[in-house]
Amino acid sequence: MDSCDCIDAQWPPDELLVKYQYISDVFIALAYFSIPLELIYFVQKSSFFPYRWVL
């Protein structure tokens, strides 16, 4: 396959887009970790939840 040199990247990565990707990944990770904590908090504060001992 002399006509295709696919090892090198086609375009150089844009540094600003890479930084935005890292920042968005951090925000997504914070959301995934904070949602269960908030649910546990609200369930513990609620008087409606009958199985509070499970938490």
Secondary structure, DSSP 8 states (H G I E B T S, - for coil): --S---SS-SS---HHHHHHHHHHHHHHHHHHHHHHHHHHHHHHH-SS-S-GGG-
